[in-house]
């Protein structure tokens, strides 16, 4: 599924994709909340990058949730939510799909 242009233009998504083109698999938006789908293998590197960049400074992990999506595959999903120091960058941080 192609991402709408406004989601592709998100500054955080652009920074991540410029840093590593494979870092964001998909960008979703639902009811005003933006979600970056990060491949499981990239999750730690992405979190470290976003935390360490002074102008982004992800500085608060607010929630980690495990989801069992049975019967959908991949069945298990890990959702992480993070807050920013700047309201201009407020998005849901990541959703990493973990396979069994």
Phi and psi in degrees as GROMACS dihedral restraints (atoms count N, CA, C in turn):
[ dihedral_restraints ]
;  ai    aj    ak    al  type     phi  dphi    fc
    3     4     5     6     1   -77.3    20    10
    4     5     6     7     1   140.7    20    10
    6     7     8     9     1   -80.3    20    10
    7     8     9    10     1   140.6    20    10
    9    10    11    12     1   -60.8    20    10
   10    11    12    13     1   150.2    20    10
   12    13    14    15     1   -54.6    20    10
   13    14    15    16     1   -41.0    20    10
   15    16    17    18     1   -65.5    20    10
   16    17    18    19     1   -28.9    20    10
   18    19    20    21     1   -75.7    20    10
   19    20    21    22     1   -34.0    20    10
   21    22    23    24     1   -67.9    20    10
   22    23    24    25     1   -27.2    20    10
   24    25    26    27     1   -86.7    20    10
   25    26    27    28     1    -1.4    20    10
   27    28    29    30     1   -56.6    20    10
   28    29    30    31     1   127.7    20    10
   30    31    32    33     1   -62.5    20    10
   31    32    33    34     1   -35.4    20    10
   33    34    35    36     1   -69.0    20    10
   34    35    36    37     1   -43.4    20    10
   36    37    38    39     1   -61.0    20    10
   37    38    39    40     1   -44.2    20    10
   39    40    41    42     1   -61.3    20    10
   40    41    42    43     1   -43.5    20    10
   42    43    44    45     1   -61.7    20    10
   43    44    45    46     1   -44.9    20    10
   45    46    47    48     1   -63.2    20    10
   46    47    48    49     1   -45.2    20    10
   48    49    50    51     1   -69.0    20    10
   49    50    51    52     1   -30.1    20    10
   51    52    53    54     1   -70.1    20    10
   52    53    54    55     1   -36.3    20    10
   54    55    56    57     1   -71.6    20    10
   55    56    57    58     1   -43.8    20    10
   57    58    59    60     1  -154.0    20    10
   58    59    60    61     1   111.0    20    10
   60    61    62    63     1   -59.0    20    10
   61    62    63    64     1   -23.7    20    10
   63    64    65    66     1   -93.7    20    10
   64    65    66    67     1     3.3    20    10
   66    67    68    69     1   -73.5    20    10
   67    68    69    70     1   -25.2    20    10
   69    70    71    72     1  -124.9    20    10
   70    71    72    73     1   114.5    20    10
   72    73    74    75     1   -79.2    20    10
   73    74    75    76     1   -33.1    20    10
   75    76    77    78     1  -162.0    20    10
   76    77    78    79     1   150.0    20    10
   78    79    80    81     1  -120.6    20    10
   79    80    81    82     1   128.1    20    10
   81    82    83    84     1  -123.0    20    10
   82    83    84    85     1   153.7    20    10
   84    85    86    87     1  -139.2    20    10
   85    86    87    88     1   131.6    20    10
   87    88    89    90     1  -142.6    20    10
   88    89    90    91     1   121.9    20    10
   90    91    92    93     1    52.3    20    10
   91    92    93    94     1    42.4    20    10
   93    94    95    96     1    81.5    20    10
   94    95    96    97     1     1.1    20    10
   96    97    98    99     1  -106.8    20    10
   97    98    99   100     1   123.8    20    10
   99   100   101   102     1   -91.4    20    10
  100   101   102   103     1   136.3    20    10
  102   103   104   105     1  -125.8    20    10
  103   104   105   106     1   130.0    20    10
  105   106   107   108     1  -101.0    20    10
  106   107   108   109     1   122.4    20    10
  108   109   110   111     1   -90.1    20    10
  109   110   111   112     1   114.4    20    10
  111   112   113   114     1  -108.9    20    10
  112   113   114   115     1   129.0    20    10
  114   115   116   117     1   -57.1    20    10
  115   116   117   118     1   141.7    20    10
  117   118   119   120     1   -50.9    20    10
  118   119   120   121     1   -42.0    20    10
  120   121   122   123     1   -67.6    20    10
  121   122   123   124     1   -16.0    20    10
  123   124   125   126     1  -105.0    20    10
  124   125   126   127     1    -6.2    20    10
  126   127   128   129     1   -57.8    20    10
  127   128   129   130     1   -48.3    20    10
  129   130   131   132     1   -65.1    20    10
  130   131   132   133     1   -45.5    20    10
  132   133   134   135     1   -60.4    20    10
  133   134   135   136     1   -41.7    20    10
  135   136   137   138     1   -64.0    20    10
  136   137   138   139     1   -45.1    20    10
  138   139   140   141     1   -61.6    20    10
  139   140   141   142     1   -43.1    20    10
  141   142   143   144     1   -64.9    20    10
  142   143   144   145     1   -39.9    20    10
  144   145   146   147     1   -62.9    20    10
  145   146   147   148     1   -48.9    20    10
  147   148   149   150     1   -67.2    20    10
  148   149   150   151     1   -33.5    20    10
  150   151   152   153     1   -71.4    20    10
  151   152   153   154     1   -37.6    20    10
  153   154   155   156     1   -84.1    20    10
  154   155   156   157     1   -16.1    20    10
  156   157   158   159     1   -79.5    20    10
  157   158   159   160     1   117.5    20    10
  159   160   161   162     1   -56.7    20    10
  160   161   162   163     1   -37.5    20    10
  162   163   164   165     1   -83.0    20    10
  163   164   165   166     1    -7.6    20    10
  165   166   167   168     1  -104.2    20    10
  166   167   168   169     1   -54.8    20    10
  168   169   170   171     1    45.6    20    10
  169   170   171   172     1    59.9    20    10
  171   172   173   174     1   -59.0    20    10
  172   173   174   175     1   113.2    20    10
  174   175   176   177     1  -122.9    20    10
  175   176   177   178     1    10.9    20    10
  177   178   179   180     1  -156.6    20    10
  178   179   180   181     1   116.3    20    10
  180   181   182   183     1   -91.2    20    10
  181   182   183   184     1   111.6    20    10
  183   184   185   186     1   -94.0    20    10
  184   185   186   187     1   -20.3    20    10
  186   187   188   189     1  -162.9    20    10
  187   188   189   190     1   138.7    20    10
  189   190   191   192     1  -128.3    20    10
  190   191   192   193     1   125.3    20    10
  192   193   194   195     1  -130.9    20    10
  193   194   195   196     1   132.1    20    10
  195   196   197   198     1   -95.5    20    10
  196   197   198   199     1   135.0    20    10
  198   199   200   201     1  -125.4    20    10
  199   200   201   202     1   131.5    20    10
  201   202   203   204     1  -103.0    20    10
  202   203   204   205     1   109.2    20    10
  204   205   206   207     1   -95.7    20    10
  205   206   207   208     1    22.2    20    10
  207   208   209   210     1   -47.8    20    10
  208   209   210   211     1   131.9    20    10
  210   211   212   213     1   -97.1    20    10
  211   212   213   214     1    11.0    20    10
  213   214   215   216     1   -69.0    20    10
  214   215   216   217     1   142.7    20    10
  216   217   218   219     1  -115.1    20    10
  217   218   219   220     1   139.1    20    10
  219   220   221   222     1   -66.5    20    10
  220   221   222   223     1   139.4    20    10
  222   223   224   225     1   -69.7    20    10
  223   224   225   226     1   -43.9    20    10
  225   226   227   228     1  -100.8    20    10
  226   227   228   229     1   143.8    20    10
  228   229   230   231     1  -140.0    20    10
  229   230   231   232     1   142.2    20    10
  231   232   233   234     1  -112.8    20    10
  232   233   234   235     1   125.2    20    10
  234   235   236   237     1  -114.0    20    10
  235   236   237   238     1   129.0    20    10
  237   238   239   240     1  -120.1    20    10
  238   239   240   241     1   137.7    20    10
  240   241   242   243     1  -120.6    20    10
  241   242   243   244     1   138.2    20    10
  243   244   245   246     1  -134.6    20    10
  244   245   246   247     1   146.8    20    10
  246   247   248   249     1  -105.6    20    10
  247   248   249   250     1   156.6    20    10
  249   250   251   252     1  -110.5    20    10
  250   251   252   253     1   163.2    20    10
  252   253   254   255     1   -75.5    20    10
  253   254   255   256     1   -16.7    20    10
  255   256   257   258     1  -120.4    20    10
  256   257   258   259     1   125.6    20    10
  258   259   260   261     1   -63.0    20    10
  259   260   261   262     1   -19.7    20    10
  261   262   263   264     1   -70.3    20    10
  262   263   264   265     1   -14.7    20    10
  264   265   266   267     1  -113.6    20    10
  265   266   267   268     1    24.0    20    10
  267   268   269   270     1   -73.5    20    10
  268   269   270   271     1   112.9    20    10
  270   271   272   273     1  -143.7    20    10
  271   272   273   274     1   160.7    20    10
  273   274   275   276     1   -70.7    20    10
  274   275   276   277     1   132.2    20    10
  276   277   278   279     1   -66.9    20    10
  277   278   279   280     1   -61.2    20    10
  279   280   281   282     1  -156.7    20    10
  280   281   282   283     1   155.2    20    10
  282   283   284   285     1  -134.0    20    10
  283   284   285   286     1   115.2    20    10
  285   286   287   288     1  -107.8    20    10
  286   287   288   289     1   125.5    20    10
  288   289   290   291     1   -90.7    20    10
  289   290   291   292     1   120.8    20    10
  291   292   293   294     1  -106.5    20    10
  292   293   294   295     1   129.5    20    10
  294   295   296   297     1   -88.6    20    10
  295   296   297   298     1   154.8    20    10
